[in-house]
């Protein structure tokens, strides 16, 4: 069965070796799709999302979704200067190789300033993640590009993400 996210460790995250079992986003996390933002918990395999593949912004299908039951879990509440707020487990990857536990106020996440970042108790019964069909496995949540815990360890890291929300008319 493997490790489960029941009691946060000293960093507030799942025990080592929990991923991909500790899939780590709030069910209401807004995910960028061609039809507008949708809650991550509503997405299914085959649904289209924005991702980065071979360095380009693309629309790709989701190849995998997963949710994990949790209790006594903690998440990072990351407030962005754009007004977006993300509730994501501390061990969840960013698109540039950091973890949400590493984020601090005044840091930048995909070009957007972080105004606050704090560990808070999680109020839902499950966490969620998706895997887009791209070489990065990354997707846009709350207007910023983040990684996926479902992506293979050798997935391409996105160093200079492009956000679909800032694209003007071509």
N, C-alpha and C positions, 0 to 999 in steps of 0.2 A: 504494500500500500504506500510506503514512503512517508516522509515527513509531512506534517500538516501544519497549517498556520493557526495554531490555537493560542499560544502565549507568545507575545512579542519578546525578542531578546533585548539586550541592553541598547541596541540601536533602534528598537521598535519595529523590527522587520521579522520576516519568516526565518526559520532556522536554515543554516547552510545546507544546500542540496535540495531545498524545497522546490525551486523552479525546475520544471515548468508547472508544478502542482500549485504553487502560490501565485496565482494569476491575479493581478493586483490593481485594478481600477474600480472606482465607484460605479455603480450601475448607470448613473445619470451622466457620466463623462461624455461630453459632446464630441462626436467624431465627424470629420469632414467627409462628406460624400458629394457626388455630383448633383444630388437633389437637395442639398443643404445639410446642416448638422443633424445627426441622429444619436440618441443615447446608445452607448456601447452595448448595453444589455439587450437592445432590440435588434442588433445586427446578427446576421446568419451567414453561413458559408454561401458564397456566390454573390452576396451583396457587393456593390462597388464602393471603393473608398479611394481617397487620394494617398499616394505614397511617393517615395523616391526610388527609382530603378535606373541603374547605370548612370546616375548623376542627373536624371531628368525628373521633373514632376509628371506623374502619370496617374491615370485612373486604372485600378486593378481590382480583381475580385478578391474577396476574403477566402483563404483556403482553409482556415481553421479558426474556430472560436472555442473558448473554454471558460468555465466558471468554477470557482472553488468555494465551498462552504467554509466560513471562518467564524470564530468566536474569540472574544477578547483580543481583537486585532487592533493595531494602530496604523495610521496612514499619515503621510505628509500632506498638509493643506498648503498648497503653493498658490499664492495670489500674484497675478501678473499685472503689469502696468496697463495692459489692454482691457482690464476689468474681468478677465476670465479667472476662474478659480478651479484648481485641480485637486482632487482627493485621490492620491495614488500611494501604494505601498512604498516604503523607503527603499526596498531592494529593486524596484522597477527601473529599467534602464532609460536614460535619455538617448536621443539620437547621436549624441557626440561621445558616448561611452561612459558618462557619469551615471550615478544612481540618484534617485530622488532624495535620498538621505543626505547627499552631498550638497544640495542646493541651499543657498543662503540669500537673505535680502541683499540687493544690489548686484547679485549675479545676473547673468543673462541666459535665458533658455530660448534657443532658436531665434535669437535677435530681439527678444522681448525681455525687458527688465523684470526681475522678480522683486515685488514690493514686500512680501513676507513669506516665510516658510517655517512651518512649525509642525511638530508631531502631535496628532490629536487622536482620541479614541474613534474607532470606526463604528458606525451605527447600523450597517447593513449585514445581512446574513451571508453574503457571498461577494467575491471580487470577480472581475471580468478582464479578459484580454482577447485580442484578435491577432491574426497573422495575415497580412496582405501578401499577394503573390508578387513579391518584388525582391530584388537582391538584398535590400536593407531590412525588410520586414518592418520598417518604420511606418507610422501613420500620424495624422494630425489630430490632436486632442486639445480642445479649448483654444485652437488657433496656433498651436506650436507642434513641431514635429517631435515625436517621442519614439522610443524603441518598443519592441515587443518581447516579452519573456518567452514567447513561443518560437522566436527566430533561432535558427541554428547558431552555435557559438561562432562560426566563421562568417556570419552575415556581414555585409559591407557596412562599415560605420560611416554615417553621414557627418562630415565635418563642417560643411557650410550649407545648412538646410535652406530650402526655399519655401516660403509660406504662401499657400494659394490665396490667402486673404489680402495680400498686398499687391496682387497682380492687377495692374490697370488694363485698359483696352490695349490689345496687341496691334 
